[in-house]
Amino acid sequence: MWRQADSPKITVAEFFEAGRASLSLDWELNAEKAVGREIKEVALNRPGLTLANFRRHFAYRRVQVLGLAEMTYLASLEPEERIKRVRLLAPAPVIVMSRGRHLPTAFRKAVLEMGVPVMRTRLVTGIFINSATVLLQNMTSPRIRAAGTMVEVNGVGVLLEGEPGIGKSEIALALIKRGHSLVADDTTILTRDSTGCIQGAAVPITREHMEIRGLGIIHVPCLFGIASVRGAMRLDLIIGMRKSTDGREDDIDRTGLDTATRNVLGVPIPLVTVPVAPGRDLTNVVEVAALNQRLRQLGHNSARALDEKLKVALSRKD
Protein backbone atom coordinates (compact mmCIF):
# COMPACT_ATOMS: atom_id res chain seq x y z
CA MET A 1 0.00 0.00 0.00
CA TRP A 2 1.29 3.41 -1.01
CA ARG A 3 -0.22 6.62 0.29
CA GLN A 4 0.60 10.29 0.33
CA ALA A 5 2.45 11.35 3.47
CA ASP A 6 1.77 14.65 5.20
CA SER A 7 3.92 17.55 4.05
CA PRO A 8 6.48 18.11 6.79
CA LYS A 9 6.52 21.31 8.83
CA ILE A 10 10.07 22.54 9.31
CA THR A 11 10.97 24.15 12.61
CA VAL A 12 14.01 26.32 13.26
CA ALA A 13 15.44 23.60 15.50
CA GLU A 14 15.09 20.98 12.74
CA PHE A 15 16.68 23.32 10.20
CA PHE A 16 19.63 23.87 12.55
CA GLU A 17 20.17 20.16 13.14
CA ALA A 18 19.88 19.32 9.43
CA GLY A 19 22.32 22.07 8.43
CA ARG A 20 24.68 22.12 11.38
CA ALA A 21 27.50 20.46 9.43
CA SER A 22 26.74 21.26 5.79
CA LEU A 23 25.93 24.92 6.45
CA SER A 24 28.50 25.45 9.24
CA LEU A 25 25.84 26.67 11.66
CA ASP A 26 26.28 27.71 15.29
CA TRP A 27 23.88 29.28 17.74
CA GLU A 28 24.35 32.93 18.52
CA LEU A 29 21.29 33.86 20.62
CA ASN A 30 17.87 32.59 21.74
CA ALA A 31 18.53 28.95 20.84
CA GLU A 32 15.85 27.85 23.29
CA LYS A 33 13.23 29.68 21.18
CA ALA A 34 13.93 27.48 18.13
CA VAL A 35 11.82 24.48 19.22
CA GLY A 36 8.37 24.67 17.64
CA ARG A 37 9.13 27.89 15.74
CA GLU A 38 8.09 27.12 12.15
CA ILE A 39 9.76 28.16 8.90
CA LYS A 40 6.74 28.58 6.63
CA GLU A 41 8.46 29.40 3.32
CA VAL A 42 11.39 27.57 1.71
CA ALA A 43 13.04 30.60 0.09
CA LEU A 44 15.45 32.72 2.13
CA ASN A 45 15.29 36.51 2.40
CA ARG A 46 17.85 39.31 2.67
CA PRO A 47 15.86 42.03 4.49
CA GLY A 48 17.65 45.05 3.02
CA LEU A 49 14.46 46.92 2.07
CA THR A 50 12.86 46.16 5.43
CA LEU A 51 15.90 47.53 7.29
CA ALA A 52 15.59 50.63 5.10
CA ASN A 53 12.09 51.01 6.62
CA PHE A 54 10.18 49.83 3.53
CA ARG A 55 7.97 47.27 5.26
CA ARG A 56 5.43 46.52 2.56
CA HIS A 57 5.67 42.94 1.28
CA PHE A 58 8.19 41.96 3.97
CA ALA A 59 8.74 38.18 3.58
CA TYR A 60 8.62 37.56 7.34
CA ARG A 61 7.82 33.82 7.01
CA ARG A 62 11.31 33.12 5.67
CA VAL A 63 14.78 32.70 7.15
CA GLN A 64 16.33 36.20 7.28
CA VAL A 65 19.99 36.45 6.27
CA LEU A 66 22.13 39.41 7.36
CA GLY A 67 25.19 39.72 5.12
CA LEU A 68 27.88 42.32 4.60
CA ALA A 69 25.53 44.81 2.89
CA GLU A 70 22.89 44.68 5.64
CA MET A 71 25.38 45.01 8.49
CA THR A 72 27.24 47.87 6.75
CA TYR A 73 23.95 49.71 6.25
CA LEU A 74 22.96 49.28 9.90
CA ALA A 75 26.38 50.55 10.99
CA SER A 76 25.73 53.76 9.02
CA LEU A 77 22.67 54.65 11.12
CA GLU A 78 22.44 56.44 14.45
CA PRO A 79 22.47 54.02 17.43
CA GLU A 80 18.80 54.49 18.35
CA GLU A 81 17.72 54.16 14.71
CA ARG A 82 19.69 50.90 14.35
CA ILE A 83 17.70 49.34 17.19
CA LYS A 84 14.40 50.45 15.63
CA ARG A 85 15.33 48.91 12.28
CA VAL A 86 16.47 45.62 13.84
CA ARG A 87 13.14 45.39 15.71
CA LEU A 88 11.39 45.30 12.32
CA LEU A 89 12.64 41.70 11.97
CA ALA A 90 10.68 40.52 15.03
CA PRO A 91 8.10 38.45 13.06
CA ALA A 92 10.82 36.38 11.35
CA PRO A 93 11.32 32.72 12.37
CA VAL A 94 15.12 33.04 12.58
CA ILE A 95 17.99 35.38 11.71
CA VAL A 96 21.27 34.06 10.29
CA MET A 97 24.52 36.06 10.39
CA SER A 98 26.82 35.13 7.49
CA ARG A 99 30.65 35.11 7.29
CA GLY A 100 30.89 34.02 10.94
CA ARG A 101 29.87 37.43 12.27
CA HIS A 102 28.60 37.79 15.82
CA LEU A 103 25.57 39.87 16.66
CA PRO A 104 26.74 43.38 17.65
CA THR A 105 26.50 44.02 21.38
CA ALA A 106 24.20 46.99 20.76
CA PHE A 107 21.58 44.68 19.25
CA ARG A 108 21.63 41.85 21.77
CA LYS A 109 19.20 43.34 24.29
CA ALA A 110 16.66 44.16 21.55
CA VAL A 111 16.94 40.68 20.00
CA LEU A 112 16.55 39.02 23.40
CA GLU A 113 13.35 40.98 23.94
CA MET A 114 12.12 40.07 20.45
CA GLY A 115 12.69 36.38 21.15
CA VAL A 116 13.97 35.67 17.62
CA PRO A 117 16.59 32.87 17.41
CA VAL A 118 19.87 33.97 15.86
CA MET A 119 22.40 31.67 14.17
CA ARG A 120 25.70 32.37 12.49
CA THR A 121 27.36 30.60 9.58
CA ARG A 122 30.96 30.68 8.44
CA LEU A 123 29.82 30.60 4.81
CA VAL A 124 29.67 33.72 2.66
CA THR A 125 26.15 34.99 2.09
CA GLY A 126 25.57 33.79 -1.48
CA ILE A 127 26.86 30.26 -0.89
CA PHE A 128 24.84 29.96 2.32
CA ILE A 129 21.61 31.06 0.63
CA ASN A 130 22.07 28.60 -2.24
CA SER A 131 22.95 25.67 0.04
CA ALA A 132 20.23 26.44 2.60
CA THR A 133 17.59 26.70 -0.14
CA VAL A 134 18.50 23.24 -1.44
CA LEU A 135 18.40 21.85 2.10
CA LEU A 136 14.95 23.32 2.80
CA GLN A 137 13.64 22.08 -0.55
CA ASN A 138 14.80 18.56 0.29
CA MET A 139 13.26 18.77 3.76
CA THR A 140 9.89 19.83 2.32
CA SER A 141 9.96 17.77 -0.89
CA PRO A 142 6.97 15.63 -2.03
CA ARG A 143 6.80 12.32 -0.19
CA ILE A 144 4.78 9.14 0.05
CA ARG A 145 4.56 6.40 2.65
CA ALA A 146 5.21 2.90 1.27
CA ALA A 147 4.44 -0.37 3.04
CA GLY A 148 7.74 -2.14 2.57
CA THR A 149 11.22 -2.79 3.93
CA MET A 150 14.18 -0.97 2.38
CA VAL A 151 17.78 -2.20 2.43
CA GLU A 152 21.08 -1.12 0.92
CA VAL A 153 22.83 -3.94 -0.96
CA ASN A 154 26.31 -3.12 -2.30
CA GLY A 155 25.35 0.51 -2.83
CA VAL A 156 21.95 -0.26 -4.40
CA GLY A 157 18.79 0.87 -2.60
CA VAL A 158 16.20 -1.93 -2.72
CA LEU A 159 12.59 -1.73 -1.52
CA LEU A 160 11.00 -5.08 -0.63
CA GLU A 161 7.22 -5.07 -0.82
CA GLY A 162 4.59 -7.76 -0.40
CA GLU A 163 1.70 -8.80 1.79
CA PRO A 164 2.26 -8.94 5.58
CA GLY A 165 4.04 -12.08 6.79
CA ILE A 166 5.59 -12.90 3.42
CA GLY A 167 9.12 -12.59 4.82
CA LYS A 168 10.39 -9.08 4.01
CA SER A 169 11.96 -8.46 7.43
CA GLU A 170 13.54 -11.93 7.55
CA ILE A 171 15.21 -11.35 4.17
CA ALA A 172 16.42 -7.95 5.33
CA LEU A 173 17.83 -9.52 8.50
CA ALA A 174 19.72 -12.14 6.47
CA LEU A 175 21.13 -9.40 4.23
CA ILE A 176 22.27 -7.42 7.28
CA LYS A 177 24.13 -10.51 8.55
CA ARG A 178 25.93 -10.63 5.17
CA GLY A 179 27.20 -7.09 5.64
CA HIS A 180 24.48 -5.05 3.97
CA SER A 181 22.47 -2.29 5.67
CA LEU A 182 18.92 -1.60 6.81
CA VAL A 183 17.27 1.65 5.76
CA ALA A 184 13.70 1.12 6.97
CA ASP A 185 11.58 -1.78 8.17
CA ASP A 186 7.88 -2.25 7.47
CA THR A 187 7.22 1.39 6.46
CA THR A 188 9.45 3.51 4.21
CA ILE A 189 9.13 7.23 3.54
CA LEU A 190 10.00 8.04 -0.08
CA THR A 191 10.83 11.59 -1.15
CA ARG A 192 11.93 13.21 -4.40
CA ASP A 193 15.00 15.37 -3.81
CA SER A 194 16.17 18.46 -5.70
CA THR A 195 18.13 16.31 -8.20
CA GLY A 196 15.05 14.29 -9.18
CA CYS A 197 16.14 11.12 -7.37
CA ILE A 198 13.90 9.18 -4.98
CA GLN A 199 15.29 8.89 -1.45
CA GLY A 200 14.07 6.33 1.07
CA ALA A 201 14.22 6.68 4.84
CA ALA A 202 12.57 5.23 7.93
CA VAL A 203 9.81 6.80 9.96
CA PRO A 204 11.82 8.70 12.63
CA ILE A 205 10.28 6.90 15.61
CA THR A 206 11.08 3.40 14.23
CA ARG A 207 14.48 4.19 12.69
CA GLU A 208 17.13 1.49 13.31
CA HIS A 209 14.50 -0.96 14.65
CA MET A 210 13.03 -4.12 13.12
CA GLU A 211 10.11 -6.38 13.99
CA ILE A 212 10.86 -10.09 13.59
CA ARG A 213 7.79 -12.30 13.95
CA GLY A 214 8.14 -14.57 16.95
CA LEU A 215 11.08 -12.57 18.28
CA GLY A 216 9.71 -9.05 18.61
CA ILE A 217 11.43 -5.69 18.24
CA ILE A 218 15.22 -5.58 17.84
CA HIS A 219 17.62 -2.63 17.67
CA VAL A 220 19.81 -3.36 14.67
CA PRO A 221 22.95 -1.27 15.52
CA CYS A 222 23.20 -2.83 18.99
CA LEU A 223 23.29 -6.31 17.47
CA PHE A 224 25.24 -5.77 14.24
CA GLY A 225 27.11 -2.47 14.64
CA ILE A 226 26.57 1.07 13.43
CA ALA A 227 27.45 0.15 9.82
CA SER A 228 24.35 -2.08 9.65
CA VAL A 229 21.97 0.88 9.25
CA ARG A 230 21.66 3.79 6.84
CA GLY A 231 19.80 7.02 7.58
CA ALA A 232 18.68 7.47 3.97
CA MET A 233 19.35 5.84 0.62
CA ARG A 234 18.51 6.43 -3.03
CA LEU A 235 15.85 4.02 -4.30
CA ASP A 236 17.20 2.06 -7.28
CA LEU A 237 15.02 -1.05 -7.39
CA ILE A 238 11.65 -2.32 -6.14
CA ILE A 239 11.23 -6.05 -5.60
CA GLY A 240 7.61 -7.18 -5.36
CA MET A 241 7.29 -10.46 -3.47
CA ARG A 242 4.21 -12.60 -4.06
CA LYS A 243 3.24 -16.12 -3.17
CA SER A 244 3.26 -18.72 -5.94
CA THR A 245 -0.18 -20.13 -6.75
CA ASP A 246 -0.05 -23.83 -7.66
CA GLY A 247 3.42 -23.28 -9.04
CA ARG A 248 2.07 -21.11 -11.87
CA GLU A 249 4.31 -18.21 -12.87
CA ASP A 250 3.02 -17.61 -16.41
CA ASP A 251 2.83 -13.84 -16.01
CA ILE A 252 6.31 -13.44 -14.51
CA ASP A 253 9.11 -12.38 -16.85
CA ARG A 254 11.72 -15.16 -17.04
CA THR A 255 14.16 -13.47 -19.42
CA GLY A 256 14.63 -9.95 -18.07
CA LEU A 257 14.01 -8.43 -21.49
CA ASP A 258 10.74 -6.79 -20.49
CA THR A 259 11.77 -4.28 -17.84
CA ALA A 260 8.84 -3.18 -15.67
CA THR A 261 8.84 0.08 -13.75
CA ARG A 262 6.83 1.71 -10.96
CA ASN A 263 6.07 5.43 -11.08
CA VAL A 264 7.22 6.92 -7.77
CA LEU A 265 6.53 10.65 -7.48
CA GLY A 266 7.01 11.00 -11.22
CA VAL A 267 10.23 8.97 -11.38
CA PRO A 268 10.23 5.49 -13.02
CA ILE A 269 11.84 2.92 -10.73
CA PRO A 270 12.72 -0.60 -12.02
CA LEU A 271 10.34 -3.24 -10.67
CA VAL A 272 11.08 -6.96 -10.35
CA THR A 273 8.41 -9.47 -9.30
CA VAL A 274 9.75 -12.47 -7.38
CA PRO A 275 7.57 -15.52 -6.57
CA VAL A 276 7.79 -16.81 -3.02
CA ALA A 277 7.76 -20.58 -2.61
CA PRO A 278 8.76 -22.95 0.23
CA GLY A 279 12.48 -23.73 0.23
CA ARG A 280 13.45 -20.90 -2.09
CA ASP A 281 16.45 -18.86 -0.88
CA LEU A 282 15.13 -15.37 -1.51
CA THR A 283 18.06 -13.71 0.23
CA ASN A 284 20.33 -14.82 -2.61
CA VAL A 285 17.73 -13.74 -5.18
CA VAL A 286 17.45 -10.23 -3.71
CA GLU A 287 21.22 -9.91 -3.46
CA VAL A 288 21.72 -10.95 -7.09
CA ALA A 289 18.86 -8.70 -8.23
CA ALA A 290 20.61 -5.74 -6.62
CA LEU A 291 23.95 -6.63 -8.23
CA ASN A 292 22.23 -7.07 -11.60
CA GLN A 293 20.60 -3.64 -11.23
CA ARG A 294 23.99 -2.10 -10.52
CA LEU A 295 25.32 -3.78 -13.68
CA ARG A 296 22.44 -2.28 -15.68
CA GLN A 297 23.19 1.15 -14.25
CA LEU A 298 26.74 0.74 -15.57
CA GLY A 299 25.34 0.01 -19.05
CA HIS A 300 25.37 -3.79 -19.27
CA ASN A 301 22.10 -5.71 -19.68
CA SER A 302 22.80 -9.44 -19.41
CA ALA A 303 19.45 -10.48 -20.88
CA ARG A 304 19.83 -8.25 -23.93
CA ALA A 305 23.45 -9.35 -24.43
CA LEU A 306 22.36 -13.03 -24.51
CA ASP A 307 19.45 -12.16 -26.79
CA GLU A 308 21.84 -10.56 -29.28
CA LYS A 309 24.10 -13.65 -29.18
CA LEU A 310 21.12 -15.91 -29.88
CA LYS A 311 20.04 -13.74 -32.82
CA VAL A 312 23.53 -13.90 -34.29
CA ALA A 313 23.69 -17.70 -33.81
CA LEU A 314 20.27 -18.20 -35.44
CA SER A 315 21.15 -15.97 -38.36
CA ARG A 316 24.23 -18.07 -39.07
CA LYS A 317 22.13 -21.26 -39.21
CA ASP A 318 19.86 -19.60 -41.78
C-alpha positions in Angstrom: 0.0 0.0 0.0 1.3 3.4 -1.0 -0.2 6.6 0.3 0.6 10.3 0.3 2.4 11.3 3.5 1.8 14.6 5.2 3.9 17.5 4.0 6.5 18.1 6.8 6.5 21.3 8.8 10.1 22.5 9.3 11.0 24.2 12.6 14.0 26.3 13.3 15.4 23.6 15.5 15.1 21.0 12.7 16.7 23.3 10.2 19.6 23.9 12.5 20.2 20.2 13.1 19.9 19.3 9.4 22.3 22.1 8.4 24.7 22.1 11.4 27.5 20.5 9.4 26.7 21.3 5.8 25.9 24.9 6.4 28.5 25.5 9.2 25.8 26.7 11.7 26.3 27.7 15.3 23.9 29.3 17.7 24.4 32.9 18.5 21.3 33.9 20.6 17.9 32.6 21.7 18.5 29.0 20.8 15.8 27.9 23.3 13.2 29.7 21.2 13.9 27.5 18.1 11.8 24.5 19.2 8.4 24.7 17.6 9.1 27.9 15.7 8.1 27.1 12.1 9.8 28.2 8.9 6.7 28.6 6.6 8.5 29.4 3.3 11.4 27.6 1.7 13.0 30.6 0.1 15.4 32.7 2.1 15.3 36.5 2.4 17.9 39.3 2.7 15.9 42.0 4.5 17.6 45.1 3.0 14.5 46.9 2.1 12.9 46.2 5.4 15.9 47.5 7.3 15.6 50.6 5.1 12.1 51.0 6.6 10.2 49.8 3.5 8.0 47.3 5.3 5.4 46.5 2.6 5.7 42.9 1.3 8.2 42.0 4.0 8.7 38.2 3.6 8.6 37.6 7.3 7.8 33.8 7.0 11.3 33.1 5.7 14.8 32.7 7.2 16.3 36.2 7.3 20.0 36.4 6.3 22.1 39.4 7.4 25.2 39.7 5.1 27.9 42.3 4.6 25.5 44.8 2.9 22.9 44.7 5.6 25.4 45.0 8.5 27.2 47.9 6.7 24.0 49.7 6.3 23.0 49.3 9.9 26.4 50.6 11.0 25.7 53.8 9.0 22.7 54.7 11.1 22.4 56.4 14.4 22.5 54.0 17.4 18.8 54.5 18.3 17.7 54.2 14.7 19.7 50.9 14.4 17.7 49.3 17.2 14.4 50.4 15.6 15.3 48.9 12.3 16.5 45.6 13.8 13.1 45.4 15.7 11.4 45.3 12.3 12.6 41.7 12.0 10.7 40.5 15.0 8.1 38.5 13.1 10.8 36.4 11.4 11.3 32.7 12.4 15.1 33.0 12.6 18.0 35.4 11.7 21.3 34.1 10.3 24.5 36.1 10.4 26.8 35.1 7.5 30.7 35.1 7.3 30.9 34.0 10.9 29.9 37.4 12.3 28.6 37.8 15.8 25.6 39.9 16.7 26.7 43.4 17.7 26.5 44.0 21.4 24.2 47.0 20.8 21.6 44.7 19.2 21.6 41.8 21.8 19.2 43.3 24.3 16.7 44.2 21.5 16.9 40.7 20.0 16.6 39.0 23.4 13.3 41.0 23.9 12.1 40.1 20.4 12.7 36.4 21.1 14.0 35.7 17.6 16.6 32.9 17.4 19.9 34.0 15.9 22.4 31.7 14.2 25.7 32.4 12.5 27.4 30.6 9.6 31.0 30.7 8.4 29.8 30.6 4.8 29.7 33.7 2.7 26.1 35.0 2.1 25.6 33.8 -1.5 26.9 30.3 -0.9 24.8 30.0 2.3 21.6 31.1 0.6 22.1 28.6 -2.2 22.9 25.7 0.0 20.2 26.4 2.6 17.6 26.7 -0.1 18.5 23.2 -1.4 18.4 21.8 2.1 15.0 23.3 2.8 13.6 22.1 -0.5 14.8 18.6 0.3 13.3 18.8 3.8 9.9 19.8 2.3 10.0 17.8 -0.9 7.0 15.6 -2.0 6.8 12.3 -0.2 4.8 9.1 0.1 4.6 6.4 2.7 5.2 2.9 1.3 4.4 -0.4 3.0 7.7 -2.1 2.6 11.2 -2.8 3.9 14.2 -1.0 2.4 17.8 -2.2 2.4 21.1 -1.1 0.9 22.8 -3.9 -1.0 26.3 -3.1 -2.3 25.4 0.5 -2.8 21.9 -0.3 -4.4 18.8 0.9 -2.6 16.2 -1.9 -2.7 12.6 -1.7 -1.5 11.0 -5.1 -0.6 7.2 -5.1 -0.8 4.6 -7.8 -0.4 1.7 -8.8 1.8 2.3 -8.9 5.6 4.0 -12.1 6.8 5.6 -12.9 3.4 9.1 -12.6 4.8 10.4 -9.1 4.0 12.0 -8.5 7.4 13.5 -11.9 7.5 15.2 -11.4 4.2 16.4 -7.9 5.3 17.8 -9.5 8.5 19.7 -12.1 6.5 21.1 -9.4 4.2 22.3 -7.4 7.3 24.1 -10.5 8.5 25.9 -10.6 5.2 27.2 -7.1 5.6 24.5 -5.1 4.0 22.5 -2.3 5.7 18.9 -1.6 6.8 17.3 1.6 5.8 13.7 1.1 7.0 11.6 -1.8 8.2 7.9 -2.2 7.5 7.2 1.4 6.5 9.4 3.5 4.2 9.1 7.2 3.5 10.0 8.0 -0.1 10.8 11.6 -1.1 11.9 13.2 -4.4 15.0 15.4 -3.8 16.2 18.5 -5.7 18.1 16.3 -8.2 15.1 14.3 -9.2 16.1 11.1 -7.4 13.9 9.2 -5.0 15.3 8.9 -1.5 14.1 6.3 1.1 14.2 6.7 4.8 12.6 5.2 7.9 9.8 6.8 10.0 11.8 8.7 12.6 10.3 6.9 15.6 11.1 3.4 14.2 14.5 4.2 12.7 17.1 1.5 13.3 14.5 -1.0 14.7 13.0 -4.1 13.1 10.1 -6.4 14.0 10.9 -10.1 13.6 7.8 -12.3 13.9 8.1 -14.6 16.9 11.1 -12.6 18.3 9.7 -9.1 18.6 11.4 -5.7 18.2 15.2 -5.6 17.8 17.6 -2.6 17.7 19.8 -3.4 14.7 23.0 -1.3 15.5 23.2 -2.8 19.0 23.3 -6.3 17.5 25.2 -5.8 14.2 27.1 -2.5 14.6 26.6 1.1 13.4 27.4 0.2 9.8 24.4 -2.1 9.7 22.0 0.9 9.3 21.7 3.8 6.8 19.8 7.0 7.6 18.7 7.5 4.0 19.4 5.8 0.6 18.5 6.4 -3.0 15.8 4.0 -4.3 17.2 2.1 -7.3 15.0 -1.1 -7.4 11.6 -2.3 -6.1 11.2 -6.0 -5.6 7.6 -7.2 -5.4 7.3 -10.5 -3.5 4.2 -12.6 -4.1 3.2 -16.1 -3.2 3.3 -18.7 -5.9 -0.2 -20.1 -6.8 -0.1 -23.8 -7.7 3.4 -23.3 -9.0 2.1 -21.1 -11.9 4.3 -18.2 -12.9 3.0 -17.6 -16.4 2.8 -13.8 -16.0 6.3 -13.4 -14.5 9.1 -12.4 -16.8 11.7 -15.2 -17.0 14.2 -13.5 -19.4 14.6 -10.0 -18.1 14.0 -8.4 -21.5 10.7 -6.8 -20.5 11.8 -4.3 -17.8 8.8 -3.2 -15.7 8.8 0.1 -13.8 6.8 1.7 -11.0 6.1 5.4 -11.1 7.2 6.9 -7.8 6.5 10.6 -7.5 7.0 11.0 -11.2 10.2 9.0 -11.4 10.2 5.5 -13.0 11.8 2.9 -10.7 12.7 -0.6 -12.0 10.3 -3.2 -10.7 11.1 -7.0 -10.3 8.4 -9.5 -9.3 9.7 -12.5 -7.4 7.6 -15.5 -6.6 7.8 -16.8 -3.0 7.8 -20.6 -2.6 8.8 -23.0 0.2 12.5 -23.7 0.2 13.5 -20.9 -2.1 16.4 -18.9 -0.9 15.1 -15.4 -1.5 18.1 -13.7 0.2 20.3 -14.8 -2.6 17.7 -13.7 -5.2 17.5 -10.2 -3.7 21.2 -9.9 -3.5 21.7 -10.9 -7.1 18.9 -8.7 -8.2 20.6 -5.7 -6.6 23.9 -6.6 -8.2 22.2 -7.1 -11.6 20.6 -3.6 -11.2 24.0 -2.1 -10.5 25.3 -3.8 -13.7 22.4 -2.3 -15.7 23.2 1.2 -14.3 26.7 0.7 -15.6 25.3 0.0 -19.1 25.4 -3.8 -19.3 22.1 -5.7 -19.7 22.8 -9.4 -19.4 19.4 -10.5 -20.9 19.8 -8.2 -23.9 23.4 -9.4 -24.4 22.4 -13.0 -24.5 19.5 -12.2 -26.8 21.8 -10.6 -29.3 24.1 -13.6 -29.2 21.1 -15.9 -29.9 20.0 -13.7 -32.8 23.5 -13.9 -34.3 23.7 -17.7 -33.8 20.3 -18.2 -35.4 21.1 -16.0 -38.4 24.2 -18.1 -39.1 22.1 -21.3 -39.2 19.9 -19.6 -41.8 
